[in-house]
Each structure stands twice: as structure tokens, then as C-alpha cells.
């Protein structure tokens, strides 16, 4: 893992976004229903819990992208949904009042527990008037569309940069860990070598001791230590070097 592959990362982010977006849209549509028809004393946290429960009942799966929704809920895409619906309702009401004959009206109310479904994936329809006549996209609508596209691109760029940063950090941590391992290995080898040198000096001191100057009991102990050292040197092949050196001198 070295330099960040932009094409691969963008593709992975798009695939991830395609999983996140439908779930967030569906959850947000439930949340908006509670937000438009709040019960007395209901807090935003209460509405969020109810929306999570409704999402689970509707999809059969828990809502796993609450952290994404917390970031996206203030995005203009979700803010314009309700505003457009309210404007459409006002226009329709004006047309009905101007064209319909006077009739007796009966107040209506929303049936408890019933909720409208909002398709947050569909774009806001601002290209038709109240009579259903298609009209050219206005400057303001075109500007808003460009802004939304820039916002979406900005989110992808931020996620892409974050992914690259994490990838570089992983590489750095791996290299740092490998360096620590090499350092510990060298320190261990140095300690072992230093310990062997101390032991060898002690062995040479014992081998060079004049046994004739020692008390009988101590002399026996030194003879045993010298015999043990001789076996160890023979096992380590030290005698071969000594004999070769002696023969060269002769």
C-alpha cells in the first residue's frame, strides 16, 4: 500500500454511498413525518427514536447509518423537500378557489398513525407551474442545481481525502512498527554479545589461575570449573582456532 489510487478510492466511495443513500433517505422520510405532525411534548430525540422504530418495522432491519444522517440531515436536499411541498399546496389551493364552484366543505384531519411517503431520491420539481405547463428552468433553479452538485462533489472529495490520509497513516504505522522491531532485535543481539564477552573473560580468568597457589579444597573446585570450560570451548570449536594459531607460529 503506497500512493492512494484515486480511481479505486472514488469507485469504492461511490459504491459505499449507494448503500448509505437509500437507507438515509428512507429513514429521513419517516423522521419528516413525525416532524410535520409532532405530538405534544415530543422532542427531536423522541422523533428520532420513533423514526428508527418505524424504519426497523418497515424494512425488517436496524438503521445503521444514524451517524451519516446526523451529518446529512441539514443538507439543502432535505431542506427543500418540505418547502417545495408547502409551496405546491398553496398554489393548488389558489387554483381550486378560483376555478371550483362554492360547495360545502368538511374539515379533514390526518388519520392517526398514517404517514405520507416522501421520495427523497427524486429531484424537486420546479419546472412546472400550477397548471401543469412545463416551463424552462430558471436561473435560480439552475444555480441551486449546480450548488447541490458541488456540495455532493465536495462530500466525495472530503471522504476521498480522508481515505487517503488513513491509508498513508497505516503505511506510516507499519513502517514505524517494523523499525521498532529491527531496533529491538539489534538491542537484543548487542546484549547477548556483551553477555558472552563477560562470560568469556571470566572463563579466561579461571583458566589462567595458578592452581598450585590455591588451597586443596579450592583447587578441586577450580579444576572442575576448568574441565567444564574446556568442554564448552571444545563444543564451540575454539580449540581448532587455538591449535591453528599455534601451528602457524611453529
PASEBA-1860 file (N, C-alpha, C; in nm, 3 decimals):
! residues 250
1> XXXXXXXX> 0.084/-0.119/0.000/0.000/0.000/0.000/0.087/0.124/0.000 ~ 0.083/0.200/-0.108/0.165/0.319/-0.116/0.079/0.439/-0.144 ~ 0.099/0.497/-0.264/0.021/0.615/-0.302/-0.124/0.576/-0.318 ~ -0.209/0.671/-0.286/-0.354/0.644/-0.290/-0.401/0.638/-0.434 ~ -0.475/0.533/-0.469/-0.529/0.517/-0.603/-0.661/0.591/-0.610 ~ -0.663/0.709/-0.678/-0.783/0.793/-0.680/-0.900/0.723/-0.746 ~ -0.874/0.656/-0.859/-0.983/0.591/-0.931/-1.046/0.482/-0.846 ~ -0.961/0.402/-0.781/-1.013/0.295/-0.698/-1.089/0.349/-0.578
9> XXXXXXXX> -1.034/0.450/-0.515/-1.099/0.507/-0.397/-1.232/0.571/-0.432 ~ -1.239/0.643/-0.546/-1.364/0.706/-0.587/-1.470/0.601/-0.614 ~ -1.431/0.493/-0.681/-1.526/0.385/-0.707/-1.577/0.322/-0.578 ~ -1.485/0.301/-0.484/-1.526/0.242/-0.356/-1.619/0.335/-0.280 ~ -1.591/0.465/-0.284/-1.676/0.561/-0.215/-1.814/0.568/-0.277 ~ -1.819/0.564/-0.411/-1.949/0.567/-0.479/-2.031/0.444/-0.442 ~ -1.968/0.327/-0.440/-2.039/0.205/-0.402/-2.088/0.213/-0.258 ~ -2.006/0.269/-0.171/-2.048/0.284/-0.031/-2.165/0.382/-0.020
17> XXXXXXXX> -2.156/0.492/-0.097/-2.263/0.592/-0.093/-2.393/0.533/-0.145 ~ -2.387/0.444/-0.245/-2.507/0.382/-0.298/-2.576/0.293/-0.195 ~ -2.501/0.245/-0.097/-2.561/0.168/0.012/-2.618/0.259/0.120 ~ -2.548/0.369/0.144/-2.589/0.459/0.253/-2.711/0.541/0.213 ~ -2.711/0.594/0.089/-2.813/0.691/0.049/-2.956/0.639/0.061 ~ -2.990/0.517/0.007/-3.129/0.473/0.017/-3.176/0.458/0.162 ~ -3.088/0.406/0.248/-3.126/0.388/0.388/-3.149/0.521/0.458 ~ -3.059/0.618/0.433/-3.073/0.750/0.495/-3.197/0.821/0.442
25> XXXXXXXX> -3.222/0.809/0.311/-3.341/0.872/0.254/-3.470/0.815/0.315 ~ -3.475/0.683/0.326/-3.594/0.619/0.382/-3.615/0.661/0.527 ~ -3.507/0.658/0.607/-3.519/0.698/0.747/-3.561/0.844/0.758 ~ -3.503/0.931/0.674/-3.535/1.072/0.682/-3.681/1.098/0.645 ~ -3.735/1.019/0.553/-3.876/1.036/0.519/-3.966/1.005/0.640 ~ -3.930/0.902/0.718/-4.006/0.871/0.839/-3.990/0.983/0.942 ~ -3.868/1.032/0.956/-3.844/1.138/1.054/-3.923/1.263/1.019 ~ -3.931/1.295/0.890/-4.005/1.414/0.849/-4.153/1.404/0.881
33> XXXXXXXX> -4.209/1.281/0.877/-4.350/1.264/0.910/-4.377/1.303/1.055 ~ -4.290/1.258/1.144/-4.304/1.295/1.285/-4.276/1.443/1.306 ~ -4.184/1.499/1.225/-4.151/1.640/1.239/-4.266/1.729/1.193 ~ -4.340/1.685/1.089/-4.453/1.764/1.040/-4.577/1.747/1.127 ~ -4.588/1.632/1.194/-4.705/1.607/1.279/-4.659/1.571/1.420 ~ -4.593/1.663/1.488/-4.538/1.629/1.622/-4.649/1.618/1.727 ~ -4.630/1.525/1.817/-4.720/1.514/1.931/-4.679/1.614/2.038 ~ -4.771/1.646/2.124/-4.745/1.743/2.229/-4.634/1.693/2.320
41> XXXXXXXX> -4.536/1.778/2.342/-4.425/1.743/2.432/-4.319/1.657/2.368 ~ -4.329/1.632/2.237/-4.231/1.547/2.169/-4.103/1.626/2.140 ~ -3.989/1.567/2.171/-3.859/1.630/2.144/-3.799/1.570/2.017 ~ -3.698/1.634/1.958/-3.632/1.577/1.840/-3.576/1.436/1.865 ~ -3.527/1.413/1.987/-3.476/1.279/2.018/-3.589/1.177/2.018 ~ -3.707/1.218/2.068/-3.822/1.127/2.065/-3.861/1.095/1.922 ~ -3.862/1.196/1.836/-3.898/1.174/1.696/-3.795/1.084/1.627 ~ -3.668/1.101/1.663/-3.565/1.017/1.603/-3.583/0.871/1.645
49> XXXXXXXX> -3.614/0.849/1.773/-3.635/0.711/1.820/-3.755/0.648/1.751 ~ -3.862/0.727/1.734/-3.981/0.674/1.666/-3.950/0.645/1.520 ~ -3.871/0.730/1.457/-3.835/0.708/1.317/-3.750/0.582/1.303 ~ -3.658/0.559/1.398/-3.577/0.437/1.395/-3.666/0.314/1.410 ~ -3.762/0.323/1.503/-3.854/0.209/1.522/-3.934/0.184/1.396 ~ -3.983/0.291/1.333/-4.064/0.277/1.211/-3.980/0.220/1.096 ~ -3.853/0.266/1.086/-3.764/0.214/0.982/-3.742/0.064/1.001 ~ -3.719/0.022/1.126/-3.698/-0.120/1.154/-3.822/-0.201/1.122
57> XXXXXXXX> -3.940/-0.150/1.159/-4.065/-0.222/1.129/-4.088/-0.231/0.979 ~ -4.053/-0.125/0.907/-4.081/-0.121/0.763/-3.984/-0.207/0.684 ~ -3.854/-0.201/0.718/-3.751/-0.271/0.640/-3.714/-0.407/0.699 ~ -3.745/-0.427/0.826/-3.703/-0.551/0.891/-3.558/-0.553/0.931 ~ -3.493/-0.437/0.921/-3.351/-0.427/0.956/-3.329/-0.303/1.040 ~ -3.229/-0.306/1.129/-3.199/-0.185/1.209/-3.138/-0.077/1.120 ~ -3.155/0.048/1.163/-3.097/0.160/1.091/-2.953/0.178/1.136 ~ -2.858/0.154/1.043/-2.716/0.150/1.079/-2.639/0.278/1.044
65> XXXXXXXX> -2.709/0.376/0.988/-2.638/0.494/0.939/-2.685/0.621/1.010 ~ -2.709/0.611/1.140/-2.754/0.728/1.215/-2.648/0.837/1.213 ~ -2.520/0.798/1.222/-2.413/0.898/1.221/-2.408/0.971/1.087 ~ -2.438/0.900/0.977/-2.442/0.966/0.845/-2.560/1.062/0.837 ~ -2.674/1.019/0.891/-2.792/1.104/0.887/-2.770/1.232/0.967 ~ -2.700/1.222/1.080/-2.673/1.340/1.161/-2.595/1.445/1.081 ~ -2.510/1.397/0.988/-2.432/1.490/0.906/-2.516/1.544/0.791 ~ -2.597/1.456/0.731/-2.668/1.492/0.609/-2.803/1.559/0.631
73> XXXXXXXX> -2.857/1.553/0.752/-2.994/1.600/0.774/-3.010/1.750/0.747 ~ -2.901/1.826/0.762/-2.909/1.970/0.736/-2.867/2.006/0.594 ~ -2.846/1.903/0.511/-2.810/1.926/0.372/-2.928/1.991/0.299 ~ -2.904/2.085/0.209/-3.014/2.154/0.139/-3.109/2.060/0.068 ~ -3.064/1.943/0.027/-3.152/1.850/-0.043/-3.272/1.812/0.042 ~ -3.249/1.791/0.170/-3.358/1.755/0.260/-3.437/1.880/0.304 ~ -3.370/1.994/0.307/-3.439/2.117/0.349/-3.540/2.162/0.244 ~ -3.513/2.141/0.114/-3.601/2.190/0.008/-3.722/2.100/-0.010
81> XXXXXXXX> -3.720/1.979/0.037/-3.832/1.887/0.017/-3.961/1.938/0.074 ~ -3.960/1.975/0.200/-4.081/2.022/0.266/-4.123/2.158/0.214 ~ -4.026/2.247/0.185/-4.058/2.379/0.134/-4.130/2.370/0.001 ~ -4.083/2.283/-0.087/-4.147/2.267/-0.218/-4.288/2.214/-0.203 ~ -4.309/2.121/-0.111/-4.442/2.066/-0.092/-4.538/2.172/-0.041 ~ -4.493/2.257/0.051/-4.578/2.363/0.103/-4.614/2.462/-0.005 ~ -4.517/2.500/-0.091/-4.545/2.593/-0.199/-4.644/2.533/-0.297 ~ -4.628/2.404/-0.328/-4.720/2.339/-0.419/-4.860/2.336/-0.363
89> XXXXXXXX> -4.873/2.315/-0.231/-5.005/2.310/-0.169/-5.072/2.446/-0.178 ~ -4.996/2.555/-0.156/-5.053/2.689/-0.164/-5.101/2.720/-0.305 ~ -5.021/2.683/-0.407/-5.061/2.709/-0.544/-5.188/2.632/-0.580 ~ -5.194/2.504/-0.538/-5.310/2.423/-0.570/-5.434/2.479/-0.503 ~ -5.418/2.527/-0.380/-5.532/2.584/-0.307/-5.584/2.706/-0.379 ~ -5.496/2.791/-0.433/-5.537/2.911/-0.505/-5.612/2.875/-0.632 ~ -5.565/2.777/-0.706/-5.632/2.735/-0.828/-5.770/2.681/-0.798 ~ -5.781/2.598/-0.692/-5.910/2.539/-0.656/-6.011/2.647/-0.619
97> XXXXXXXX> -5.966/2.749/-0.546/-6.057/2.854/-0.504/-6.106/2.936/-0.622 ~ -6.020/2.953/-0.727/-6.057/3.035/-0.841/-6.143/2.960/-0.940 ~ -6.132/2.829/-0.949/-6.200/2.753/-1.054/-6.315/2.670/-1.005 ~ -6.320/2.635/-0.877/-6.425/2.546/-0.827/-6.544/2.627/-0.781 ~ -6.669/2.576/-0.805/-6.789/2.643/-0.754/-6.798/2.628/-0.604 ~ -6.868/2.719/-0.539/-6.881/2.710/-0.394/-6.950/2.581/-0.354 ~ -6.894/2.509/-0.264/-6.954/2.387/-0.211/-6.931/2.384/-0.063 ~ -7.010/2.303/0.003/-6.991/2.288/0.147/-6.866/2.209/0.172
105> XXXXXXXX> -6.790/2.251/0.268/-6.663/2.185/0.298/-6.670/2.122/0.435 ~ -6.599/2.015/0.446/-6.592/1.944/0.574/-6.447/1.938/0.616 ~ -6.413/1.985/0.734/-6.272/1.980/0.778/-6.219/1.838/0.776 ~ -6.097/1.826/0.735/-6.031/1.695/0.732/-5.913/1.698/0.823 ~ -5.871/1.585/0.866/-5.755/1.574/0.953/-5.676/1.452/0.914 ~ -5.555/1.452/0.949/-5.468/1.339/0.919/-5.502/1.222/1.008 ~ -5.520/1.107/0.947/-5.552/0.988/1.025/-5.437/0.953/1.116 ~ -5.461/0.931/1.242/-5.351/0.898/1.334/-5.278/0.773/1.288
113> XXXXXXXX> -5.150/0.782/1.290/-5.068/0.666/1.254/-5.040/0.654/1.105 ~ -5.109/0.738/1.021/-5.084/0.732/0.877/-4.979/0.834/0.839 ~ -4.890/0.797/0.748/-4.780/0.884/0.708/-4.766/0.882/0.558 ~ -4.735/0.998/0.501/-4.708/1.006/0.359/-4.566/0.958/0.334 ~ -4.543/0.906/0.212/-4.410/0.861/0.174/-4.344/0.967/0.088 ~ -4.226/1.009/0.127/-4.151/1.110/0.053/-4.036/1.041/-0.017 ~ -4.029/1.057/-0.147/-3.917/1.001/-0.224/-3.807/1.105/-0.229 ~ -3.710/1.089/-0.142/-3.603/1.189/-0.135/-3.503/1.175/-0.248
121> XXXXXXXX> -3.510/1.062/-0.324/-3.420/1.045/-0.437/-3.463/1.129/-0.556 ~ -3.596/1.156/-0.569/-3.644/1.231/-0.684/-3.611/1.378/-0.668 ~ -3.575/1.447/-0.778/-3.542/1.590/-0.768/-3.666/1.674/-0.743 ~ -3.646/1.792/-0.685/-3.756/1.883/-0.661/-3.808/1.933/-0.793 ~ -3.939/1.920/-0.816/-3.998/1.958/-0.944/-4.034/2.105/-0.941 ~ -3.947/2.186/-0.998/-3.972/2.329/-1.004/-3.989/2.376/-1.149 ~ -4.007/2.278/-1.244/-4.015/2.313/-1.385/-4.158/2.313/-1.438 ~ -4.259/2.298/-1.352/-4.398/2.304/-1.395/-4.471/2.405/-1.310
129> XXXXXXXX> -4.567/2.475/-1.371/-4.646/2.570/-1.294/-4.770/2.504/-1.240 ~ -4.861/2.583/-1.182/-4.979/2.525/-1.119/-5.073/2.463/-1.218 ~ -5.064/2.499/-1.347/-5.150/2.441/-1.448/-5.087/2.320/-1.516 ~ -4.970/2.279/-1.470/-4.904/2.163/-1.527/-4.827/2.193/-1.653 ~ -4.809/2.320/-1.689/-4.737/2.357/-1.810/-4.587/2.359/-1.782 ~ -4.512/2.289/-1.867/-4.367/2.284/-1.849/-4.308/2.420/-1.882 ~ -4.218/2.466/-1.796/-4.153/2.594/-1.819/-4.002/2.576/-1.811 ~ -3.927/2.661/-1.879/-3.780/2.648/-1.877/-3.726/2.665/-1.735
137> XXXXXXXX> -3.615/2.599/-1.710/-3.552/2.609/-1.579/-3.499/2.750/-1.557 ~ -3.536/2.810/-1.447/-3.494/2.946/-1.418/-3.350/2.953/-1.373 ~ -3.300/3.076/-1.369/-3.161/3.097/-1.330/-3.138/3.052/-1.187 ~ -3.235/3.080/-1.100/-3.220/3.041/-0.960/-3.217/2.891/-0.944 ~ -3.306/2.821/-1.019/-3.308/2.675/-1.010/-3.180/2.615/-1.064 ~ -3.130/2.670/-1.176/-3.004/2.619/-1.232/-2.889/2.641/-1.136 ~ -2.888/2.756/-1.071/-2.783/2.786/-0.975/-2.790/2.691/-0.856 ~ -2.912/2.662/-0.811/-2.930/2.569/-0.699/-2.885/2.429/-0.737
145> XXXXXXXX> -2.916/2.389/-0.861/-2.874/2.257/-0.908/-2.723/2.246/-0.910 ~ -2.656/2.350/-0.961/-2.509/2.349/-0.963/-2.452/2.345/-0.822 ~ -2.516/2.417/-0.731/-2.469/2.419/-0.593/-2.480/2.281/-0.528 ~ -2.593/2.213/-0.557/-2.611/2.079/-0.500/-2.506/1.983/-0.556 ~ -2.479/1.995/-0.687/-2.376/1.909/-0.747/-2.240/1.937/-0.686 ~ -2.210/2.064/-0.662/-2.082/2.099/-0.599/-2.075/2.046/-0.456 ~ -2.189/2.052/-0.385/-2.192/2.000/-0.248/-2.166/1.851/-0.247 ~ -2.232/1.777/-0.341/-2.211/1.632/-0.348/-2.066/1.600/-0.381
153> XXXXXXXX> -2.009/1.677/-0.476/-1.869/1.654/-0.512/-1.777/1.686/-0.394 ~ -1.813/1.790/-0.318/-1.732/1.825/-0.202/-1.732/1.715/-0.098 ~ -1.849/1.651/-0.076/-1.857/1.540/0.020/-1.769/1.425/-0.024 ~ -1.775/1.391/-0.155/-1.693/1.281/-0.206/-1.545/1.314/-0.194 ~ -1.510/1.441/-0.224/-1.368/1.481/-0.213/-1.319/1.469/-0.069 ~ -1.403/1.512/0.026/-1.364/1.503/0.167/-1.345/1.358/0.208 ~ -1.439/1.271/0.170/-1.428/1.128/0.204/-1.306/1.066/0.136 ~ -1.281/1.106/0.012/-1.166/1.053/-0.060/-1.036/1.094/0.007
161> XXXXXXXX> -1.026/1.222/0.045/-0.905/1.271/0.114/-0.887/1.202/0.249 ~ -0.999/1.181/0.318/-0.991/1.112/0.447/-0.941/0.970/0.429 ~ -0.991/0.902/0.325/-0.948/0.765/0.298/-0.798/0.760/0.268 ~ -0.751/0.856/0.187/-0.608/0.861/0.153/-0.523/0.889/0.277 ~ -0.573/0.979/0.363/-0.499/1.011/0.485/-0.488/0.889/0.576 ~ -0.597/0.816/0.589/-0.595/0.695/0.672/-0.500/0.592/0.613 ~ -0.501/0.580/0.481/-0.413/0.483/0.415/-0.266/0.518/0.437 ~ -0.234/0.648/0.424/-0.095/0.690/0.449/-0.056/0.670/0.595
169> XXXXXXXX> -0.149/0.692/0.687/-0.120/0.671/0.828/-0.094/0.524/0.857 ~ -0.169/0.437/0.790/-0.148/0.292/0.808/-0.008/0.254/0.759 ~ 0.031/0.308/0.644/0.165/0.280/0.592/0.273/0.330/0.688 ~ 0.252/0.451/0.741/0.350/0.507/0.834/0.359/0.422/0.961 ~ 0.245/0.379/1.014/0.245/0.297/1.135/0.313/0.164/1.110 ~ 0.293/0.106/0.990/0.357/-0.021/0.958/0.508/-0.005/0.952 ~ 0.554/0.102/0.887/0.699/0.126/0.878/0.759/0.152/1.016 ~ 0.685/0.229/1.098/0.734/0.258/1.232/0.743/0.131/1.316
177> XXXXXXXX> 0.644/0.043/1.302/0.645/-0.083/1.376/0.762/-0.170/1.332 ~ 0.788/-0.175/1.201/0.899/-0.255/1.150/1.032/-0.200/1.200 ~ 1.044/-0.068/1.207/1.167/-0.006/1.258/1.187/-0.040/1.405 ~ 1.080/-0.038/1.483/1.091/-0.074/1.624/1.134/-0.219/1.641 ~ 1.081/-0.307/1.556/1.118/-0.448/1.564/1.267/-0.466/1.534 ~ 1.316/-0.397/1.431/1.458/-0.407/1.396/1.546/-0.351/1.509 ~ 1.501/-0.242/1.571/1.578/-0.183/1.681/1.585/-0.278/1.800 ~ 1.471/-0.337/1.834/1.468/-0.432/1.946/1.555/-0.554/1.917
185> XXXXXXXX> 1.554/-0.599/1.791/1.636/-0.714/1.754/1.784/-0.681/1.770 ~ 1.825/-0.564/1.724/1.966/-0.524/1.736/2.006/-0.507/1.882 ~ 1.917/-0.448/1.963/1.947/-0.432/2.105/1.962/-0.568/2.173 ~ 1.877/-0.663/2.137/1.886/-0.797/2.197/2.018/-0.864/2.158 ~ 2.054/-0.854/2.029/2.180/-0.914/1.985/2.299/-0.850/2.055 ~ 2.293/-0.718/2.076/2.402/-0.649/2.144/2.414/-0.697/2.289 ~ 2.301/-0.709/2.358/2.305/-0.755/2.497/2.359/-0.897/2.507 ~ 2.317/-0.984/2.414/2.364/-1.122/2.417/2.515/-1.128/2.389
193> XXXXXXXX> 2.561/-1.048/2.294/2.704/-1.046/2.263/2.785/-0.993/2.381 ~ 2.735/-0.889/2.443/2.803/-0.831/2.559/2.809/-0.930/2.674 ~ 2.700/-1.006/2.693/2.697/-1.106/2.799/2.797/-1.218/2.771 ~ 2.806/-1.260/2.643/2.902/-1.366/2.607/3.045/-1.319/2.631 ~ 3.072/-1.193/2.602/3.207/-1.140/2.624/3.241/-1.140/2.772 ~ 3.146/-1.102/2.858/3.171/-1.104/3.003/3.197/-1.247/3.051 ~ 3.119/-1.342/3.000/3.137/-1.481/3.042/3.272/-1.534/2.995 ~ 3.312/-1.498/2.875/3.440/-1.546/2.822/3.557/-1.490/2.902
201> XXXXXXXX> 3.550/-1.363/2.941/3.656/-1.305/3.023/3.665/-1.375/3.158 ~ 3.551/-1.407/3.215/3.551/-1.478/3.343/3.610/-1.618/3.327 ~ 3.577/-1.683/3.214/3.634/-1.816/3.188/3.787/-1.808/3.170 ~ 3.832/-1.706/3.098/3.977/-1.691/3.080/4.046/-1.666/3.213 ~ 3.981/-1.591/3.301/4.041/-1.567/3.432/4.056/-1.698/3.510 ~ 3.951/-1.782/3.500/3.957/-1.911/3.571/4.064/-2.001/3.510 ~ 4.073/-2.006/3.377/4.171/-2.091/3.311/4.315/-2.046/3.339 ~ 4.336/-1.917/3.360/4.470/-1.863/3.384/4.510/-1.866/3.532
209> XXXXXXXX> 4.422/-1.915/3.614/4.452/-1.920/3.758/4.558/-2.029/3.785 ~ 4.658/-1.995/3.865/4.763/-2.091/3.902/4.710/-2.178/4.014 ~ 4.679/-2.304/3.981/4.618/-2.394/4.080/4.715/-2.430/4.192 ~ 4.845/-2.421/4.170/4.942/-2.457/4.272/4.939/-2.361/4.390 ~ 4.887/-2.242/4.372/4.884/-2.143/4.477/4.753/-2.148/4.559 ~ 4.662/-2.240/4.522/4.531/-2.246/4.587/4.531/-2.353/4.696 ~ 4.442/-2.334/4.791/4.420/-2.435/4.894/4.363/-2.561/4.828 ~ 4.384/-2.678/4.889/4.339/-2.805/4.826/4.191/-2.804/4.790
217> XXXXXXXX> 4.104/-2.761/4.883/3.960/-2.763/4.855/3.926/-2.669/4.740 ~ 3.986/-2.549/4.740/3.959/-2.452/4.635/4.018/-2.498/4.503 ~ 4.130/-2.569/4.512/4.194/-2.619/4.390/4.104/-2.720/4.319 ~ 4.039/-2.807/4.396/3.947/-2.905/4.336/3.832/-2.833/4.264 ~ 3.780/-2.728/4.326/3.670/-2.653/4.265/3.714/-2.589/4.133 ~ 3.833/-2.532/4.131/3.883/-2.469/4.008/3.912/-2.572/3.900 ~ 3.960/-2.691/3.941/3.985/-2.796/3.843/3.854/-2.838/3.775 ~ 3.748/-2.849/3.854/3.618/-2.885/3.796/3.569/-2.774/3.700
225> XXXXXXXX> 3.583/-2.647/3.740/3.540/-2.537/3.654/3.622/-2.533/3.525 ~ 3.751/-2.558/3.535/3.836/-2.558/3.416/3.797/-2.672/3.322 ~ 3.766/-2.787/3.378/3.726/-2.900/3.295/3.594/-2.867/3.222 ~ 3.501/-2.804/3.293/3.373/-2.766/3.231/3.395/-2.662/3.119 ~ 3.487/-2.568/3.144/3.515/-2.465/3.043/3.582/-2.527/2.921 ~ 3.670/-2.626/2.943/3.735/-2.692/2.832/3.632/-2.763/2.742 ~ 3.535/-2.827/2.804/3.430/-2.893/2.725/3.349/-2.791/2.643 ~ 3.319/-2.679/2.706/3.241/-2.575/2.637/3.319/-2.517/2.520
233> XXXXXXXX> 3.449/-2.493/2.540/3.530/-2.437/2.432/3.545/-2.537/2.318 ~ 3.556/-2.664/2.356/3.567/-2.767/2.253/3.436/-2.776/2.173 ~ 3.323/-2.764/2.242/3.194/-2.767/2.174/3.177/-2.648/2.080 ~ 3.228/-2.533/2.122/3.216/-2.412/2.041/3.322/-2.402/1.932 ~ 3.415/-2.502/1.926/3.518/-2.503/1.822/3.631/-2.405/1.846 ~ 3.650/-2.365/1.970/3.755/-2.268/1.997/3.894/-2.331/1.994 ~ 3.903/-2.460/2.023/4.033/-2.524/2.026/4.095/-2.531/1.887 ~ 4.010/-2.546/1.785/4.062/-2.550/1.648/4.134/-2.422/1.614
241> XXXXXXXX> 4.076/-2.307/1.653/4.141/-2.179/1.625/4.272/-2.166/1.702 ~ 4.270/-2.215/1.824/4.393/-2.206/1.905/4.503/-2.292/1.847 ~ 4.468/-2.418/1.806/4.569/-2.508/1.751/4.621/-2.456/1.618 ~ 4.532/-2.400/1.536/4.577/-2.346/1.409/4.672/-2.230/1.430 ~ 4.644/-2.150/1.530/4.730/-2.036/1.559/4.865/-2.082/1.609 ~ 4.867/-2.188/1.693/4.993/-2.241/1.745/5.077/-2.302/1.634 ~ 5.012/-2.378/1.543/5.085/-2.441/1.432/5.144/-2.336/1.339 ~ 5.071/-2.226/1.323/5.124/-2.120/1.237/5.247/-2.057/1.297
249> XX> 5.251/-2.048/1.430/5.367/-1.990/1.495/5.488/-2.082/1.481 ~ 5.463/-2.214/1.481/5.573/-2.309/1.466/5.628/-2.307/1.324
END
